[in-house]
Amino acid sequence: MYGLINRAIQDMVCEHHGSDVWDIIKTKANIEESRFLVLKSYPDDLTHRLVFAASEVLGLSSGEIMRAFGQYWVEYTGKAGYQDLLEMAGDTLPDFLSNLDELHSRLGVQFPELKPPEFDCEQTDDTTIELHYQSSRQGLAPMVVGLVEGLGNRFDQSVEVTQVEDRQQGDDRDTFHIKYDAE
């Protein structure tokens, strides 16, 4: 994963728990970098070690860490210089979710080693979306829940996200039922 992800994890921990806690997590994860380079590709294992260590230190499950990170990521990327890109992805929650693959395609220009997930968005009624998610990486479904919740905050909408298919439970893909307030 790119350093941007790892730096966001670092910034989230420091912002919510302090740099001393980050130092403990970094040590527990056996990571020596003082600051991650945004455009550098790091092994996925490094990110997994960070999440596992954060889980142990903070007393939260890995899923809870990833969900919180997903929520944080939406705001973080806007502040990290990607606001224009986020704005191009859509003005509403359904439009934004429908454009996730296009958003990742645009990011691929800046991050040539990007291995983006694939999303398929289906509007089932005026306030319900089925979001299908496929990734070569395991264990990121809780992050998707957090991302959708973070997007709800971005669009000032209440969202309720329920995972209805789970790859880790043998399904072909992860699927999320998203209920949101009508605008």
N, C-alpha and C positions, 0 to 999 in steps of 0.2 A: 504494500500500500504506500501511497505517497506520503511524504513528510507532513503535508498539510493536515492529514487525518491525525497523525501522532501529535503534531503541535496543538491541534484543537483539543485532544484528550488532555494534554499537559495544561493548556490554558483553562480548561473546564475545571480540572482538579485544583489548580492554583487559585482560581477565582472563587470556588465554593468551599475549599478546605484548607487553602494556604500552601505556600511553597515547601514548608516542612513536611507536610503529608505527601506532596509530590516526590520529595527526595526519598522518602521511605518506600513509596511505590516503585520508583525508578530502581532503587537498590534491590528490592525484592524481585523485580523483573530482570535483574542482571543487565541493566542498560547503562551505558557510559555516556551517551550523548548528553550534552548540557542543553542543547536546543536542536530541534529537528529542522532540516532544510526542507522548505515547502515543496520544491520541485524535484527532490531526490526520491527515487523509489527505494523503499525499505522492504525487507522480507515480511510477509504476512505474519510470520511467527512472532516478530517483535511486537506488533500490535496486539496479538492474542496474549502475549506475556503481560503487556501493560494492563489489559482488561482483567486478566486473572489476578494480577497483583492488586489492582484497585479493588476488586471484589473482596479479596482477603482483608486488605487494610481498612476498607470502609464498611465492611460487614454487610455488603449487598450482594445479590446474585449477579452473575455475569449478564444475565438478561436485563436486570434493573440498571446496571451500568450502561449497557448498550441503548436501552430505551432513553435514559437521561441524556446520553450523548446525541442521539437522534434529535431530540428536542433542542439541544444546545447548538447542534450543527446548522440548523436553519438560520438562526440569528448570527452565528459566528461567520458563516460564509458571506453574508451580506456586509459585515464589518471588515472582512478580510479582502475586500476588493472585488467581490463577485456580485454586487448589488445589481448592476446593469444586466448581467446574465440572468439573474433570478427574475428580474422584471420582464425580460423577454419571454420567460417560460409561461407566463400567464397572469391574468388579473383576478382569477377566481381559483378556488381550490380544485374544481373539476378540470379546468383548463391546465393548471399547473401539473396535476397528476397525469393528464393525457400527454403532456410534453416532456416527461422525464427522460425518455430515450433520446429525444432531440437535444435536451440540455446536456446529457452525457456526451453526445456526439460533438457538441461545441467545445466541451471541456477537453476532449481528446486531442484537440489542436495544441493546447498548452501542456497536456500530460500525455505524451505519446505512448507510454507503457500502460495506460489506463485499461483496466479490465472491468468495464462497467456491467452492472446488472441489467436485466431486461425487465421492463414493466409493460403490462397490458391493462388498460383502464377501461372499465365497462360501466357506464351510467345505467343503473337498473331502475331508478325512478328519480323524481325531482330532488331528493335529498339523500340518495344512497348510491354508493359506488362500490364495485368489486374491483380490487386492485390485485393483479396477479404479478408475482415477483419471482424471478429466477436469477440465480447467481452461481458462479463457479466457486464461490466462497461459502463455507458453512457458518451457521450460527449468527447471521446478521438480521434475522427476522425481527427481533426486538428493536433493533435500530430503525427498521422501517416503521414500526408502530410509533416510535418517538418522532421520526421525521414527519409523519402525517399529523401528529399532535402539534408539532412545532409549526407546520404549515397552517394548521387551524389558528394558531396564535397570530401568525403573519397576516392572515386574511380576516382576523377578528371574528372567527366562527368557532362555535362549539363543535367538537368532533368526538365521536365514539368509535374506536377502532377495535375490531374483534378478529382474531386470526381464526379462519375457518378451515384452512388446509395448511399442513406443516410438513415440510420436507424431512425434518428430523423424526417425524412420526411415520414416514414411509410414503407420503404423498409425492406426486411428481413435481410440485412447486408449492410455494407459499402463497396463500390467498388471504386477503384481508377484506372484511366487510366494513365499510366506512359509512357511518351515518353522520350527517352534518346539518346544521341549521340552514334553512333557506335564506337567501339574501333579501 
